[in-house]
Structures are given as structure tokens and as C-alpha cells.
Amino acid sequence: MLKKAYELGVEAVCLTPHQSTYRTFKQDDIPVHIKVNKLIDKLRDSNINLELFVGAEIDEHDELTQQLEHLHPLGNSKYVLIDFTMRETDVSEVIYTLRQMGYHTIVAHPERMRYLSFNDLVSLKEEGAIFQVSAEHLLPYRITKSSRLAKRLLKHHLIDIVASDCHEIEDLDVMKKSYDYIYKKVGHELTQKWYVDNPKKILGIHERNKVHGRHATNTGN
């Protein structure tokens, strides 16, 4: 998957494995950083010049704000990627509590939060939520409810990050197709902001020459 990403022009990837109390699978006992170090060695041996960052996509749950020491922010930042789609909850309250504790909340795929209206999402943005939309829902031929809402967020410029939500290698082609489509639809400035500049800012990547087709992306798996 990383080889494919590199071939498509990606320069940096933030790995965001699920951190969840709901899902059927369990994380094994080998710490994530040990696996990542092995992965970095493999990249080096394969001459794949990708910059890797580690975080998590964290499912919201009852003890979330009481277990911050167990959360994995993106890179070494104070940004946490939270999935609020597993159950209906008071998203505003969670964002407020995390902000009081010094964290910025990135809302994973807000277009899939069926229990909130568009106006609810606008209110969350006003309260400081950062919206990370999945690339697949921005493709022109997608007509699902989530896709329609994603395109409405796009129309009103309420997106902060477009991410791959990558679970399979084919999802990387979706990321590239969405980049090309959004580039044609809204132009360079916003596409650069959503696919490159905002992810770089969050991860603390130093500014580089901006090249069309090069982007940093969060990858959930």
C-alpha cells in the first residue's frame, strides 16, 4: 500500500489504525511503534522515500475523556482523530471537553454521522471541530446519502482534510481520483489546502515546494 502511495505521488502518510472498544478484532500485544519501526526499515530497504507518522482513529466511547493517556494523537501533535459514527452521542460536549484538555478534535468522516443534520455539522465547525472527509464520498458518480452530504460540505467549504480512509490498496486509486476531480472543480488553492497544507500543519511537516499531485493523507486501517 505504501509503495502504491509513493508511486501516486504521496510524500507523507499518517497511519491511523482503529482504536476501539466496539469492533470485533483486538489489537495484539506488540506495541505499534515497534511495528512501525520495522515498516520504516522495509521502506528504506525498498528505496521508498515516504515520511511516516503514527496516530489512531479513535472510536468515541464512555471513557474517552478519562483515558487520554491511552489515546494516540496524530504524530506528536495535539490533534486527535475521533470517529463519532459508532453510536449517537453529544459530539459538541466531547469536543468542548477535549479542547479544555488541550486537544483539537478532528472528526472522522462527518458525512457518515447519520444522527446529525447539515446545520448540526455547521454548528460543530463553529465550535472548533475539524472535518476530515473520506475521499470516496467526493467522487462525482457516488450518490449515497453520505456522498451527498460530503459534496454539500464541499460546496460550502466546510472541509478541512480529505483522507483516504484506506483499508485496501484500491482505496489509493480512489484518493487520486478524488484529488483530480476536486482540483478541476474548485482549483488549486482549496485542493492544496485540503490535501496538502492542512495535513502538513497538523503533522508539523516543514513547508516544501508545492507540487501538483503531491499530498499528505491520513490512512485508517
N, C-alpha and C positions, 0 to 999 in steps of 0.2 A: 504493500500500500504506500509506503514512504517512497519507494523507488518510482512508483507511478506518479505520486505527487510532485516529486522533483522533476520528472520528465515534463509535467504540465506547467512548470514554471514556479511552483511554490518554493519559497525560501525559508519559511519557518512554520512549525506545526506545534500547537499546544495539545498534548494528549490529555483527554478528559474521560477516563474510564468511569463507569457508573459507580456512585457511592450510594447505596440504597438499603433500606430495611424492608422493602416490599418485593423485590424481584426474586425469582426462584433460584438463581445461581448465587454462589457465595465466593467472595474473594479468598484466594488461598493465603497461606501464611508467609509467603515470600514478599518482603516489602517492595512497593512499587519502584522505589529508587534503584534497587538492585537490578530489577528487570530493565529499567531504562538505561542504566549504565551499560548493560550487555547490548542493548539495542544501539546505543551510540557507538560502541566498538564495531558492531556489524556495519553500520553506516560508513564508518571511517575505512573499514576494510574494503567496502564496495565503492569507495570514492563518491559517495552521495553526500553532497555538501548542504545538508539541512540543519537548521538550528532547531533543537527540540526544547520544549518547555513542558512541564507537568502540572496538571491540576486535577479536577474531578468534576463530573456533572452530578450534583448532589440532589437527590430526591428530598423534597420538603417532608418533614415529619415532626412529631410532637416535641422531640427533644433537640431539635435543630439548634436553637439558640443557646441551649445549655451544654452543647458538645462542640463548641467552636474549636477547641484544641485538637479535635479529631478531623476537622474539615481540611480540605486541601484547596487553598486559593490557587488562582491561575499563576503559574510561575512563582515568583517571590513577591507578588503584588498583594493588595488588599481587596482584590476583586474576587468574588465567589460566584460560581455559575450554579444557579438553583433551578431545578425542574419542579414547577408547581402543577404539573398535569396529572399527578398520580391520585390526587383527591381534591375536593373543594376545600379551600382554606382562605383565611383573611390575608391575602398577599400583601396588602398595604401595611398591616401590622408587622409582618415578618421583615419587610424592607425597612420599616422605621426602626425596629429593634436592632437589626444588623448595622444600620447606619449609626445608631447610638454607640455601638461597639466597635466602630471604626471601619466597617466593611462597606464596599459598594456592591450592590446586588445586580448581577446580570441574569435576566430572566430568559431561560432557555425556551426556545420556540413558543413565544407568546401566542402565535397564531393557532396553537392547539389547545389553548385554555378555554374549553367549551363553556365553562360556567361564568365567563366574563364577557361583557359586551364590548364593542369598539370604544364606547365612551368610558367604560371602566379602564381600558388599557390607556386611553389618553390621560386619565387621572393618575394612573401609576407612573406614567412618564413625567408628569408634573411633580410627582413626589420623589423623583430621582431614580426610577428604575431604568436600567439599561437593557434594551431589547436585542436579543440575538435570534434572528430568524433563520430557519433552515433553508438552504439553497433550493431544494427540490420544490418548495412551495412557491417559488418565484418564477418557475418555468411557465411560459405562455400557454402551453397546452394542458396544464394542470387546472382542473375545475372543481376540486373538492372544496368543502367549507373552509378548511384550513388555508388552502391556496388563495381563496377569495379574500380572506381576512389578511393574509400576508401581503397581497397586492394592494389592499386598502392602506395598510401601514406604509407600504412603499409610496403610494400616491401622496400621502400626507407627510412624507419624510420623517417618519417616526422610528425607522430602523437605525440601530447603532452598529450592528455587526451582522454580516451574512456568514454563516458557518456551514461546514459540510454535513454535520451530524452523521459522520461517516462510520458505517458499520460493515460495509463491503467495498471491495476495490472499485466496483462500478459506480459507487457514490461520488468518486472523484471526478468522473466524467460529468456528472450532474453539476458539480461545483463549477467546473469550467464552462459548461453551457449556460449556467445562470449568470456567471460573470460576463460573458459575451453579450447575453440578452440585456442585462441591466446597463451595460456600457452603452449599447445602442439606444436604450430607452431614456436614460437620464444624463448620459455624458460622463466625462472623465472625472470631474470633481467629486460627485457623490459616490460613484463607484469606487474611486480611490479611497474615499473616507470609510466606506463600509467594509471593504475587503482588505484594505491595507493599513490605513493610518490609525483607525481606532484600535484594531488588534495590536498594532505596534505600540501604541500608547499604553494600553493595558499591560502588555508584557514587558514594557520597558526596553524595547528594541531601539537602538540608536538609529537615527534617521539615515537612510541610504538613498541612493539615486532611485527615483521613482520610474519604474519600467512597466509599461502596459503588459498585463498578463501575469505579473508577479504579485502574490498576495500571501498574507499570513492567515491561517484558518484554524479555528478550534475543531478538534476531531473527537467526537463521542464514540466510544466502542465498549 
